[in-house]
Amino acid sequence: MSPAGHSKRSATHSPAEVAVASVGVALLVCALVADQRWLDRHFLPSFFLSRNSYVLVESAVRLGTAGFGLLLALIARWVGRFIAKNPGRALHIAMAAVLAVGASEFVLRQIHLLATMEEPPQKEPRRRRDPRLGWIFVPSRTGYRNIGGRDVEYAIDSSGYRVRRVDDPVDPERPTILFTGESMMVGEGLTWDETVPAQVSAILGVQSADLAVSGFSSDQAYLRLQADLPRFRRPVAGSITPHAGDLRPKPR
């Protein structure tokens, strides 16, 4: 083969080489575009990790994505040659990858994975799925759970708030102190009279509304308060308990 012919062949890239190189470049671009500001907007942090810890994890994922993209771009020629020499095997690998994605999607649609702090729906006080908040208490029911050798009653009114009795719901027309948060504010393991909302209500003589839901993170508690606050005609005050992960000493 003449030098000119060899040079022309070397300058021609197969479709497989171009495809692999394009995927590599796309991964590099994604790693560059998905900066920390973008990650903070699209991924909720775990409140059991410090910000430095999850930023470190996110940075490691970005670095790994960029490294894998660069590797694909560098080995695109060799991958293209492998596909050209073994089209049948390459086709089988591609089909296996597509089928694996399809099978994974099917399985994930058939099962429900719980979030980090989400409890099983049958655990008292029972929860149900909510498209905006993740989960809320099942309204208009009374459940019982044995904790520490005693049966604790959980009465949830029609609005999904914990109350003394289901037939004594929170009245949004009355002056009300709103409480939101997670299990500490719900008062898990406590009778209604032992909870923070009940004791504040008894001391001040003002109705309390316990908007808290077990397992809520701070963002969920805030969204619950944001959604329900307009229902109350005469709100007096509001209180939000931070997630348990927020109670750790913060670095100075």
CYANA upper distance limits for C-alpha pairs under 8 A (distance plus 0.5 A):
  1 MET  CA      5 GLY  CA      6.80
  1 MET  CA      6 HIS  CA      7.06
  2 SER  CA      6 HIS  CA      6.81
  3 PRO  CA      7 SER  CA      6.62
  4 ALA  CA      8 LYS  CA      6.72
  5 GLY  CA      9 ARG  CA      6.76
  6 HIS  CA     10 SER  CA      6.75
  7 SER  CA     11 ALA  CA      6.74
  8 LYS  CA     12 THR  CA      7.01
 13 HIS  CA     17 GLU  CA      6.61
 13 HIS  CA     18 VAL  CA      7.13
 13 HIS  CA     77 ARG  CA      8.38
 14 SER  CA     18 VAL  CA      6.93
 14 SER  CA     80 GLY  CA      7.13
 15 PRO  CA     19 ALA  CA      6.57
 15 PRO  CA     80 GLY  CA      8.28
 16 ALA  CA     20 VAL  CA      6.69
 16 ALA  CA     76 ALA  CA      8.38
 16 ALA  CA     79 VAL  CA      8.02
 16 ALA  CA     80 GLY  CA      5.41
 16 ALA  CA     83 ILE  CA      7.57
 17 GLU  CA     21 ALA  CA      6.54
 17 GLU  CA     76 ALA  CA      5.44
 17 GLU  CA     77 ARG  CA      5.89
 17 GLU  CA     78 TRP  CA      8.46
 17 GLU  CA     79 VAL  CA      7.21
 17 GLU  CA     80 GLY  CA      5.02
 17 GLU  CA     81 ARG  CA      8.42
 18 VAL  CA     22 SER  CA      6.45
 18 VAL  CA     76 ALA  CA      7.83
 19 ALA  CA     23 VAL  CA      6.80
 20 VAL  CA     24 GLY  CA      6.83
 20 VAL  CA     72 LEU  CA      6.84
 20 VAL  CA     73 ALA  CA      7.27
 20 VAL  CA     76 ALA  CA      5.86
 20 VAL  CA     79 VAL  CA      8.02
 20 VAL  CA     80 GLY  CA      8.24
 21 ALA  CA     25 VAL  CA      6.71
 21 ALA  CA     72 LEU  CA      6.60
 21 ALA  CA     73 ALA  CA      4.86
 21 ALA  CA     74 LEU  CA      8.07
 21 ALA  CA     76 ALA  CA      5.81
 22 SER  CA     26 ALA  CA      6.54
 22 SER  CA     73 ALA  CA      7.88
 23 VAL  CA     27 LEU  CA      6.74
 23 VAL  CA     69 GLY  CA      7.52
 23 VAL  CA     72 LEU  CA      7.85
 23 VAL  CA     73 ALA  CA      8.23
 24 GLY  CA     28 LEU  CA      6.86
 24 GLY  CA     68 PHE  CA      7.65
 24 GLY  CA     69 GLY  CA      4.27
 24 GLY  CA     70 LEU  CA      6.33
 24 GLY  CA     71 LEU  CA      7.66
 24 GLY  CA     72 LEU  CA      5.34
 24 GLY  CA     73 ALA  CA      5.38
 25 VAL  CA     29 VAL  CA      6.70
 25 VAL  CA     69 GLY  CA      6.51
 25 VAL  CA     70 LEU  CA      7.60
 25 VAL  CA     73 ALA  CA      7.05
 26 ALA  CA     30 CYS  CA      6.64
 26 ALA  CA     69 GLY  CA      7.75
 27 LEU  CA     31 ALA  CA      6.69
 27 LEU  CA     65 THR  CA      6.66
 27 LEU  CA     66 ALA  CA      6.60
 27 LEU  CA     68 PHE  CA      8.06
 27 LEU  CA     69 GLY  CA      5.38
 28 LEU  CA     32 LEU  CA      6.85
 28 LEU  CA     65 THR  CA      7.42
 28 LEU  CA     66 ALA  CA      5.16
 28 LEU  CA     67 GLY  CA      8.23
 28 LEU  CA     69 GLY  CA      5.77
 28 LEU  CA     70 LEU  CA      7.19
 29 VAL  CA     33 VAL  CA      6.55
 29 VAL  CA     66 ALA  CA      8.44
 30 CYS  CA     34 ALA  CA      6.36
 30 CYS  CA     66 ALA  CA      8.44
 31 ALA  CA     35 ASP  CA      7.89
 31 ALA  CA     62 ARG  CA      5.61
 31 ALA  CA     63 LEU  CA      7.67
 31 ALA  CA     65 THR  CA      6.60
 31 ALA  CA     66 ALA  CA      5.98
 32 LEU  CA     62 ARG  CA      8.39
 32 LEU  CA     66 ALA  CA      8.33
 33 VAL  CA     38 TRP  CA      8.34
 34 ALA  CA     38 TRP  CA      5.91
 34 ALA  CA     39 LEU  CA      6.76
 34 ALA  CA     62 ARG  CA      8.22
 35 ASP  CA     39 LEU  CA      6.80
 36 GLN  CA     40 ASP  CA      6.56
 36 GLN  CA     55 VAL  CA      8.16
 37 ARG  CA     41 ARG  CA      6.99
 38 TRP  CA     42 HIS  CA      6.88
 39 LEU  CA     43 PHE  CA      6.18
 39 LEU  CA     58 GLU  CA      8.38
 40 ASP  CA     44 LEU  CA      7.54
 40 ASP  CA     45 PRO  CA      8.49
 45 PRO  CA     49 LEU  CA      8.36
 45 PRO  CA     51 ARG  CA      8.28
 45 PRO  CA     54 TYR  CA      7.58
 46 SER  CA     54 TYR  CA      8.23
 47 PHE  CA    217 SER  CA      7.83
 47 PHE  CA    243 HIS  CA      7.43
 47 PHE  CA    244 ALA  CA      8.15
 47 PHE  CA    245 GLY  CA      5.19
 47 PHE  CA    246 ASP  CA      6.59
 48 PHE  CA    244 ALA  CA      8.23
 48 PHE  CA    245 GLY  CA      4.90
 48 PHE  CA    246 ASP  CA      7.85
 49 LEU  CA     53 SER  CA      6.58
 49 LEU  CA     54 TYR  CA      7.07
 49 LEU  CA    245 GLY  CA      7.80
 50 SER  CA     54 TYR  CA      7.19
 51 ARG  CA     55 VAL  CA      6.47
 52 ASN  CA     56 LEU  CA      6.55
 53 SER  CA     57 VAL  CA      6.88
 54 TYR  CA     58 GLU  CA      6.58
 55 VAL  CA     59 SER  CA      6.50
 56 LEU  CA     60 ALA  CA      6.64
 57 VAL  CA     61 VAL  CA      6.84
 58 GLU  CA     62 ARG  CA      6.73
 59 SER  CA     63 LEU  CA      6.60
 60 ALA  CA     64 GLY  CA      6.56
 61 VAL  CA     65 THR  CA      6.57
 62 ARG  CA     66 ALA  CA      6.65
 63 LEU  CA     67 GLY  CA      6.53
 64 GLY  CA     68 PHE  CA      6.57
 65 THR  CA     69 GLY  CA      6.61
 66 ALA  CA     70 LEU  CA      6.63
 67 GLY  CA     71 LEU  CA      6.62
 68 PHE  CA     72 LEU  CA      6.72
 69 GLY  CA     73 ALA  CA      6.79
 70 LEU  CA     74 LEU  CA      6.73
 71 LEU  CA     75 ILE  CA      6.68
 72 LEU  CA     76 ALA  CA      6.25
 75 ILE  CA     79 VAL  CA      6.69
 76 ALA  CA     80 GLY  CA      6.50
 77 ARG  CA     81 ARG  CA      6.74
 78 TRP  CA     82 PHE  CA      6.71
 79 VAL  CA     83 ILE  CA      6.75
 80 GLY  CA     84 ALA  CA      6.65
 81 ARG  CA     85 LYS  CA      6.63
 82 PHE  CA     86 ASN  CA      6.37
 82 PHE  CA     87 PRO  CA      8.47
 82 PHE  CA     90 ALA  CA      8.46
 83 ILE  CA     87 PRO  CA      5.63
 83 ILE  CA     89 ARG  CA      8.30
 83 ILE  CA     90 ALA  CA      6.06
 86 ASN  CA     90 ALA  CA      6.65
 87 PRO  CA     91 LEU  CA      6.54
 88 GLY  CA     92 HIS  CA      6.82
 89 ARG  CA     93 ILE  CA      6.76
 90 ALA  CA     94 ALA  CA      6.72
 91 LEU  CA     95 MET  CA      6.59
 92 HIS  CA     96 ALA  CA      6.57
 93 ILE  CA     97 ALA  CA      6.74
 94 ALA  CA     98 VAL  CA      6.78
 95 MET  CA     99 LEU  CA      6.56
 96 ALA  CA    100 ALA  CA      6.47
 97 ALA  CA    101 VAL  CA      6.82
 98 VAL  CA    102 GLY  CA      6.77
 99 LEU  CA    103 ALA  CA      6.46
100 ALA  CA    104 SER  CA      6.52
101 VAL  CA    105 GLU  CA      6.68
102 GLY  CA    106 PHE  CA      6.76
103 ALA  CA    107 VAL  CA      6.69
104 SER  CA    108 LEU  CA      6.57
105 GLU  CA    109 ARG  CA      6.70
106 PHE  CA    110 GLN  CA      7.00
107 VAL  CA    111 ILE  CA      7.00
108 LEU  CA    112 HIS  CA      7.67
114 LEU  CA    118 GLU  CA      6.15
114 LEU  CA    119 GLU  CA      7.72
114 LEU  CA    120 PRO  CA      8.09
117 MET  CA    215 GLY  CA      5.45
117 MET  CA    216 PHE  CA      7.75
118 GLU  CA    135 TRP  CA      8.42
118 GLU  CA    214 SER  CA      8.48
118 GLU  CA    215 GLY  CA      6.11
118 GLU  CA    216 PHE  CA      8.45
119 GLU  CA    123 LYS  CA      7.38
119 GLU  CA    215 GLY  CA      7.69
120 PRO  CA    127 ARG  CA      8.35
121 PRO  CA    126 ARG  CA      5.94
121 PRO  CA    127 ARG  CA      5.50
121 PRO  CA    128 ARG  CA      6.82
122 GLN  CA    126 ARG  CA      6.07
122 GLN  CA    127 ARG  CA      7.88
123 LYS  CA    127 ARG  CA      8.25
124 GLU  CA    143 GLY  CA      6.56
124 GLU  CA    144 TYR  CA      7.06
124 GLU  CA    145 ARG  CA      6.58
124 GLU  CA    154 TYR  CA      7.93
125 PRO  CA    137 PHE  CA      7.27
125 PRO  CA    138 VAL  CA      8.40
125 PRO  CA    143 GLY  CA      6.60
125 PRO  CA    144 TYR  CA      8.12
125 PRO  CA    145 ARG  CA      8.48
125 PRO  CA    154 TYR  CA      6.49
126 ARG  CA    137 PHE  CA      6.26
126 ARG  CA    138 VAL  CA      6.33
126 ARG  CA    143 GLY  CA      8.08
127 ARG  CA    135 TRP  CA      6.66
127 ARG  CA    136 ILE  CA      5.82
127 ARG  CA    137 PHE  CA      4.74
127 ARG  CA    138 VAL  CA      5.69
128 ARG  CA    135 TRP  CA      5.88
128 ARG  CA    136 ILE  CA      6.13
128 ARG  CA    137 PHE  CA      6.64
128 ARG  CA    138 VAL  CA      6.30
129 ARG  CA    134 GLY  CA      6.34
129 ARG  CA    135 TRP  CA      4.86
129 ARG  CA    136 ILE  CA      7.08
130 ASP  CA    134 GLY  CA      5.32
130 ASP  CA    135 TRP  CA      5.14
130 ASP  CA    136 ILE  CA      6.82
131 PRO  CA    135 TRP  CA      8.23
133 LEU  CA    220 GLN  CA      6.29
133 LEU  CA    223 LEU  CA      7.69
133 LEU  CA    224 ARG  CA      7.69
136 ILE  CA    160 GLY  CA      7.59
136 ILE  CA    213 VAL  CA      6.78
137 PHE  CA    156 ILE  CA      7.81
137 PHE  CA    160 GLY  CA      5.96
137 PHE  CA    161 TYR  CA      8.15
137 PHE  CA    213 VAL  CA      7.20
138 VAL  CA    156 ILE  CA      7.78
138 VAL  CA    160 GLY  CA      6.82
139 PRO  CA    156 ILE  CA      6.00
139 PRO  CA    157 ASP  CA      6.03
139 PRO  CA    158 SER  CA      5.32
139 PRO  CA    159 SER  CA      6.63
139 PRO  CA    160 GLY  CA      5.01
139 PRO  CA    161 TYR  CA      8.11
140 SER  CA    155 ALA  CA      8.24
140 SER  CA    156 ILE  CA      6.03
140 SER  CA    157 ASP  CA      5.17
140 SER  CA    158 SER  CA      5.09
140 SER  CA    159 SER  CA      8.24
140 SER  CA    160 GLY  CA      7.72
140 SER  CA    166 VAL  CA      6.71
141 ARG  CA    155 ALA  CA      6.64
141 ARG  CA    156 ILE  CA      6.06
141 ARG  CA    157 ASP  CA      7.40
141 ARG  CA    166 VAL  CA      7.15
142 THR  CA    153 GLU  CA      7.42
142 THR  CA    154 TYR  CA      6.04
142 THR  CA    155 ALA  CA      4.85
142 THR  CA    156 ILE  CA      6.68
142 THR  CA    165 ARG  CA      8.50
142 THR  CA    166 VAL  CA      7.43
143 GLY  CA    153 GLU  CA      6.39
143 GLY  CA    154 TYR  CA      5.65
143 GLY  CA    155 ALA  CA      7.04
144 TYR  CA    151 ASP  CA      6.69
144 TYR  CA    152 VAL  CA      6.03
144 TYR  CA    153 GLU  CA      5.16
144 TYR  CA    154 TYR  CA      6.59
145 ARG  CA    151 ASP  CA      5.95
145 ARG  CA    152 VAL  CA      5.82
145 ARG  CA    153 GLU  CA      7.25
146 ASN  CA    150 ARG  CA      5.79
146 ASN  CA    151 ASP  CA      4.80
146 ASN  CA    152 VAL  CA      6.56
147 ILE  CA    151 ASP  CA      6.86
147 ILE  CA    152 VAL  CA      7.31
147 ILE  CA    189 GLY  CA      6.36
148 GLY  CA    189 GLY  CA      8.40
152 VAL  CA    189 GLY  CA      6.87
152 VAL  CA    190 LEU  CA      7.01
152 VAL  CA    191 THR  CA      6.34
153 GLU  CA    191 THR  CA      6.95
153 GLU  CA    192 TRP  CA      8.28
154 TYR  CA    162 ARG  CA      7.31
154 TYR  CA    163 VAL  CA      8.29
154 TYR  CA    191 THR  CA      8.25
154 TYR  CA    192 TRP  CA      8.16
155 ALA  CA    162 ARG  CA      6.13
155 ALA  CA    163 VAL  CA      6.04
155 ALA  CA    164 ARG  CA      6.69
155 ALA  CA    165 ARG  CA      5.97
155 ALA  CA    166 VAL  CA      6.01
156 ILE  CA    160 GLY  CA      6.02
156 ILE  CA    161 TYR  CA      5.83
156 ILE  CA    162 ARG  CA      5.00
156 ILE  CA    163 VAL  CA      6.38
156 ILE  CA    165 ARG  CA      8.07
156 ILE  CA    166 VAL  CA      6.45
157 ASP  CA    161 TYR  CA      6.02
157 ASP  CA    162 ARG  CA      6.92
157 ASP  CA    163 VAL  CA      6.95
157 ASP  CA    165 ARG  CA      8.11
157 ASP  CA    166 VAL  CA      5.45
157 ASP  CA    167 ASP  CA      7.99
157 ASP  CA    168 ASP  CA      8.12
157 ASP  CA    169 PRO  CA      5.74
157 ASP  CA    170 VAL  CA      7.92
158 SER  CA    166 VAL  CA      8.21
158 SER  CA    169 PRO  CA      7.55
159 SER  CA    170 VAL  CA      8.49
160 GLY  CA    211 LEU  CA      8.03
161 TYR  CA    170 VAL  CA      8.12
161 TYR  CA    209 ALA  CA      7.20
161 TYR  CA    210 ASP  CA      5.87
161 TYR  CA    211 LEU  CA      5.87
161 TYR  CA    212 ALA  CA      7.95
162 ARG  CA    186 VAL  CA      7.55
162 ARG  CA    192 TRP  CA      8.47
162 ARG  CA    209 ALA  CA      8.27
162 ARG  CA    210 ASP  CA      6.23
162 ARG  CA    211 LEU  CA      7.94
163 VAL  CA    168 ASP  CA      7.70
163 VAL  CA    169 PRO  CA      7.03
163 VAL  CA    170 VAL  CA      7.87
163 VAL  CA    192 TRP  CA      7.36
163 VAL  CA    209 ALA  CA      8.41
163 VAL  CA    210 ASP  CA      7.95
164 ARG  CA    168 ASP  CA      7.47
164 ARG  CA    192 TRP  CA      6.15
164 ARG  CA    193 ASP  CA      8.12
165 ARG  CA    169 PRO  CA      7.70
170 VAL  CA    207 GLN  CA      8.21
170 VAL  CA    208 SER  CA      8.13
170 VAL  CA    209 ALA  CA      6.78
172 PRO  CA    176 THR  CA      7.94
172 PRO  CA    231 ARG  CA      6.75
172 PRO  CA    232 PHE  CA      4.98
172 PRO  CA    233 ARG  CA      6.63
172 PRO  CA    234 ARG  CA      8.09
173 GLU  CA    232 PHE  CA      6.70
173 GLU  CA    233 ARG  CA      5.76
173 GLU  CA    234 ARG  CA      7.04
174 ARG  CA    207 GLN  CA      7.71
174 ARG  CA    232 PHE  CA      8.28
174 ARG  CA    233 ARG  CA      7.62
174 ARG  CA    234 ARG  CA      6.64
175 PRO  CA    206 VAL  CA      7.03
175 PRO  CA    207 GLN  CA      6.94
175 PRO  CA    233 ARG  CA      8.04
175 PRO  CA    234 ARG  CA      5.17
175 PRO  CA    235 PRO  CA      6.10
175 PRO  CA    236 VAL  CA      6.53
176 THR  CA    206 VAL  CA      6.63
176 THR  CA    207 GLN  CA      5.35
176 THR  CA    208 SER  CA      5.85
176 THR  CA    209 ALA  CA      7.16
176 THR  CA    232 PHE  CA      8.01
176 THR  CA    234 ARG  CA      6.86
176 THR  CA    235 PRO  CA      5.38
176 THR  CA    236 VAL  CA      5.94
176 THR  CA    237 ALA  CA      7.73
177 ILE  CA    201 SER  CA      8.35
177 ILE  CA    206 VAL  CA      7.45
177 ILE  CA    207 GLN  CA      6.84
177 ILE  CA    208 SER  CA      5.26
177 ILE  CA    209 ALA  CA      6.73
177 ILE  CA    235 PRO  CA      6.58
177 ILE  CA    236 VAL  CA      5.77
177 ILE  CA    237 ALA  CA      5.32
177 ILE  CA    238 GLY  CA      6.10
177 ILE  CA    239 SER  CA      8.41
178 LEU  CA    208 SER  CA      6.40
178 LEU  CA    209 ALA  CA      5.39
178 LEU  CA    210 ASP  CA      6.82
178 LEU  CA    211 LEU  CA      7.51
178 LEU  CA    235 PRO  CA      7.73
178 LEU  CA    236 VAL  CA      8.34
178 LEU  CA    237 ALA  CA      6.71
178 LEU  CA    238 GLY  CA      4.98
178 LEU  CA    239 SER  CA      6.76
179 PHE  CA    185 MET  CA      7.75
179 PHE  CA    197 PRO  CA      7.21
179 PHE  CA    208 SER  CA      7.80
179 PHE  CA    209 ALA  CA      6.54
179 PHE  CA    210 ASP  CA      5.48
179 PHE  CA    211 LEU  CA      6.24
179 PHE  CA    212 ALA  CA      7.11
179 PHE  CA    238 GLY  CA      6.18
179 PHE  CA    239 SER  CA      5.29
179 PHE  CA    240 ILE  CA      6.42
180 THR  CA    185 MET  CA      7.25
180 THR  CA    210 ASP  CA      6.69
180 THR  CA    211 LEU  CA      5.23
180 THR  CA    212 ALA  CA      4.69
180 THR  CA    213 VAL  CA      8.20
180 THR  CA    221 ALA  CA      6.27
180 THR  CA    222 TYR  CA      8.08
180 THR  CA    224 ARG  CA      8.05
180 THR  CA    225 LEU  CA      7.06
180 THR  CA    238 GLY  CA      8.33
180 THR  CA    239 SER  CA      6.72
180 THR  CA    240 ILE  CA      5.27
180 THR  CA    241 THR  CA      7.08
181 GLY  CA    185 MET  CA      6.22
181 GLY  CA    186 VAL  CA      8.02
181 GLY  CA    211 LEU  CA      7.78
181 GLY  CA    212 ALA  CA      4.97
181 GLY  CA    213 VAL  CA      7.06
181 GLY  CA    214 SER  CA      8.45
181 GLY  CA    216 PHE  CA      7.01
181 GLY  CA    217 SER  CA      8.00
181 GLY  CA    218 SER  CA      7.39
181 GLY  CA    221 ALA  CA      5.53
181 GLY  CA    222 TYR  CA      8.45
181 GLY  CA    240 ILE  CA      5.77
181 GLY  CA    241 THR  CA      5.26
181 GLY  CA    242 PRO  CA      7.00
181 GLY  CA    243 HIS  CA      7.64
182 GLU  CA    186 VAL  CA      6.63
182 GLU  CA    212 ALA  CA      5.63
182 GLU  CA    213 VAL  CA      5.47
182 GLU  CA    214 SER  CA      5.10
182 GLU  CA    215 GLY  CA      5.99
182 GLU  CA    216 PHE  CA      5.41
182 GLU  CA    217 SER  CA      7.52
182 GLU  CA    221 ALA  CA      7.71
182 GLU  CA    241 THR  CA      7.60
182 GLU  CA    242 PRO  CA      8.41
182 GLU  CA    243 HIS  CA      7.22
183 SER  CA    187 GLY  CA      6.42
183 SER  CA    188 GLU  CA      6.17
183 SER  CA    212 ALA  CA      7.65
183 SER  CA    213 VAL  CA      6.83
183 SER  CA    214 SER  CA      4.71
183 SER  CA    215 GLY  CA      6.74
183 SER  CA    216 PHE  CA      8.23
184 MET  CA    188 GLU  CA      7.07
184 MET  CA    214 SER  CA      8.43
184 MET  CA    241 THR  CA      8.21
185 MET  CA    195 THR  CA      7.65
185 MET  CA    196 VAL  CA      7.01
185 MET  CA    197 PRO  CA      7.96
185 MET  CA    210 ASP  CA      7.96
185 MET  CA    212 ALA  CA      6.45
185 MET  CA    241 THR  CA      7.29
186 VAL  CA    195 THR  CA      7.74
186 VAL  CA    210 ASP  CA      7.33
186 VAL  CA    211 LEU  CA      8.46
186 VAL  CA    212 ALA  CA      5.91
186 VAL  CA    213 VAL  CA      6.75
186 VAL  CA    214 SER  CA      7.09
187 GLY  CA    191 THR  CA      7.91
187 GLY  CA    192 TRP  CA      7.91
187 GLY  CA    194 GLU  CA      8.09
187 GLY  CA    195 THR  CA      5.61
187 GLY  CA    196 VAL  CA      7.85
188 GLU  CA    214 SER  CA      8.43
190 LEU  CA    194 GLU  CA      6.20
190 LEU  CA    195 THR  CA      6.83
191 THR  CA    195 THR  CA      7.24
192 TRP  CA    198 ALA  CA      6.89
193 ASP  CA    198 ALA  CA      5.85
193 ASP  CA    199 GLN  CA      6.96
194 GLU  CA    198 ALA  CA      7.28
194 GLU  CA    199 GLN  CA      7.17
195 THR  CA    199 GLN  CA      6.76
196 VAL  CA    200 VAL  CA      6.58
197 PRO  CA    201 SER  CA      6.54
197 PRO  CA    208 SER  CA      6.24
197 PRO  CA    209 ALA  CA      7.65
197 PRO  CA    210 ASP  CA      6.87
198 ALA  CA    202 ALA  CA      6.68
198 ALA  CA    208 SER  CA      7.34
199 GLN  CA    203 ILE  CA      6.68
200 VAL  CA    204 LEU  CA      6.56
200 VAL  CA    208 SER  CA      8.17
201 SER  CA    205 GLY  CA      5.88
201 SER  CA    206 VAL  CA      5.56
201 SER  CA    207 GLN  CA      6.06
201 SER  CA    208 SER  CA      6.08
202 ALA  CA    206 VAL  CA      7.79
211 LEU  CA    224 ARG  CA      7.59
211 LEU  CA    225 LEU  CA      7.63
212 ALA  CA    216 PHE  CA      8.12
212 ALA  CA    221 ALA  CA      7.21
213 VAL  CA    221 ALA  CA      8.22
216 PHE  CA    220 GLN  CA      6.06
216 PHE  CA    221 ALA  CA      6.51
216 PHE  CA    243 HIS  CA      7.71
217 SER  CA    221 ALA  CA      6.79
217 SER  CA    242 PRO  CA      8.05
217 SER  CA    243 HIS  CA      5.78
218 SER  CA    222 TYR  CA      6.62
218 SER  CA    241 THR  CA      8.32
218 SER  CA    242 PRO  CA      6.22
218 SER  CA    243 HIS  CA      6.06
219 ASP  CA    223 LEU  CA      6.68
220 GLN  CA    224 ARG  CA      6.67
221 ALA  CA    225 LEU  CA      6.80
221 ALA  CA    240 ILE  CA      7.80
222 TYR  CA    226 GLN  CA      6.56
222 TYR  CA    240 ILE  CA      8.23
223 LEU  CA    227 ALA  CA      6.56
224 ARG  CA    228 ASP  CA      6.61
225 LEU  CA    229 LEU  CA      6.09
226 GLN  CA    230 PRO  CA      8.22
228 ASP  CA    232 PHE  CA      8.05
229 LEU  CA    235 PRO  CA      8.28
242 PRO  CA    246 ASP  CA      6.36
242 PRO  CA    247 LEU  CA      7.52
243 HIS  CA    247 LEU  CA      7.61
244 ALA  CA    248 ARG  CA      8.38
